[in-house]
Amino acid sequence: MELAMAAEELKTVVNRLRRAQGQIAGVIKMIEEGRDCEDVVTQLAAASRALDKAGFAIIATGLQHCLTDADMAASGDREEMRTRLEKLFLSLA
């Protein structure tokens, strides 16, 4: 499945990934500085949520494209695509 996203969708996903990147860098710095465990875990959870949101946005976009793709409907590959999308959703669970 090819990743084709509109410019605004792409910008949103990239921003979320950059936010997660910054949060992960913060977690590494906190660990290196010997910061409080609770603070580290809180920051790590925030990074995880940012990654999850980016992943769900990518999957949702893929689902939207698959549902509107006339070639997919004509080729009879709906069940295969459903299985692939289900697997993607579960990979983020």
PERA-V791435 format. One record per run of one state. SS is the DSSP state (helix for helix, strand for strand, loop for the rest). FROM is the first residue (numbers start at 1). LEN is the number of residues. Records with the same first field share a line. If there is no record, write none. Layout:
SS->FROM-LEN  FROM-LEN
//
This chain:
loop->1-6  33-4  69-1  76-2  92-2
helix->7-26  37-32  70-6  78-14
//
